[in-house]
């Protein structure tokens, strides 16, 4: 799924702002693909390379905390890592755009 440049820039700014203003090492923003359960990485800060690639793959599992957060709209905290050695003490928060 391709997002327009203006939306991508805004989401990148949000992800940068999160790691600058909140005591976290990384932030990633996923958006659902239309008419699909697939999630697309729209923006990320503080995570790249192999870790980023593994995250993009992992969230395609509907049982992943990020996929669950997008499906039910409920934030989660202190989630048990899904992969051995994965990060714990994570927060997953839904972002909603204002209704027009």
MIFI-638039 format. One record per residue (C-alpha): x, y, z. Coordinates in nm, 4 decimals, padded with zeros to 6 digits. Example, Ala and Ser with C-alpha at 12.3 -4.5 7.8 and 13.67 -1.06 7.14 Angstrom:
BEGIN
X	Y	Z
01.2300	-00.4500	00.7800
01.3670	-00.1060	00.7140
This chain:
BEGIN
X	Y	Z
00.0000	00.0000	00.0000
00.1382	00.3389	-00.0995
00.0650	00.6420	00.1182
00.0817	00.9897	-00.0271
00.3944	01.1915	00.0496
00.2223	01.4414	00.2796
00.0805	01.1663	00.5010
00.4136	00.9826	00.5072
00.5944	01.3017	00.6121
00.3436	01.3626	00.8933
00.3733	01.0070	01.0214
00.7546	01.0239	01.0094
00.7396	01.3473	01.2106
00.5113	01.1797	01.4659
00.7459	00.8802	01.5044
01.0474	01.1132	01.5516
00.8540	01.3212	01.8022
00.7640	01.0134	02.0049
01.1250	00.9074	02.0599
01.2357	01.2669	02.1220
00.9653	01.3482	02.3784
00.8941	01.0146	02.5445
01.1478	00.7883	02.7106
01.1462	00.5210	02.4380
01.4175	00.3964	02.2049
01.1990	00.3402	01.9002
00.8579	00.4037	01.7497
00.6826	00.2441	01.4543
00.3526	00.3365	01.2933
00.1620	00.0759	01.0947
-00.1462	00.1290	00.8832
-00.3917	-00.1371	00.7690
-00.4141	-00.2072	00.3986
-00.7630	-00.1448	00.2592
-00.9840	-00.4553	00.2579
-00.7062	-00.6676	00.4069
-00.5549	-00.7767	00.7367
-00.2059	-00.6848	00.6072
-00.0253	-00.4047	00.7892
00.2124	-00.1629	00.6209
00.4934	00.0137	00.8008
00.4190	00.3812	00.7404
00.6916	00.5363	00.9576
00.9598	00.4342	01.2041
01.2283	00.5977	01.4157
01.4996	00.4328	01.6204
01.4621	00.0975	01.4466
01.6186	-00.0083	01.1197
01.7877	-00.2904	00.9353
01.7184	-00.6469	01.0408
01.5171	-00.5483	01.3488
01.2865	-00.3349	01.1343
01.2470	-00.6115	00.8758
01.1642	-00.8667	01.1467
00.9043	-00.6328	01.2968
00.7367	-00.5783	00.9586
00.7162	-00.9558	00.9141
00.6028	-01.0244	01.2713
00.3060	-00.7860	01.2657
00.1506	-00.9804	00.9788
00.0633	-01.2457	01.2407
-00.2892	-01.1547	01.3561
-00.1906	-01.2606	01.7108
00.0891	-01.0012	01.7250
00.0180	-00.7258	01.9810
00.0409	-00.4526	01.7155
-00.2061	-00.6339	01.4886
-00.4373	-00.6872	01.7861
-00.4164	-00.3204	01.8837
-00.5117	-00.2124	01.5338
-00.7965	-00.4638	01.5238
-00.9537	-00.3804	01.8601
-00.8336	-00.0224	01.9158
-00.7168	-00.0978	02.2709
-00.3649	-00.0075	02.3811
-00.1451	-00.2668	02.5479
00.1529	-00.2336	02.7797
00.4276	-00.4601	02.9168
00.3643	-00.7157	02.6456
00.5526	-01.0445	02.6541
00.7898	-01.0661	02.3565
00.6651	-01.2882	02.0742
01.0187	-01.3812	01.9628
01.2909	-01.5173	02.1920
01.5119	-01.2295	02.3000
01.2654	-00.9749	02.1662
01.2012	-00.6540	02.3534
00.9644	-00.6491	02.6474
00.8050	-00.3553	02.8289
00.6460	-00.2344	02.5086
00.3444	-00.0171	02.4582
00.1139	-00.0442	02.1588
-00.1203	00.2474	02.1122
-00.3762	00.3028	01.8386
-00.3568	00.6340	01.6527
-00.6783	00.7591	01.5029
-00.7173	01.0389	01.2545
-00.9925	01.2878	01.3269
-01.3196	01.2150	01.1535
-01.4023	01.4603	00.8780
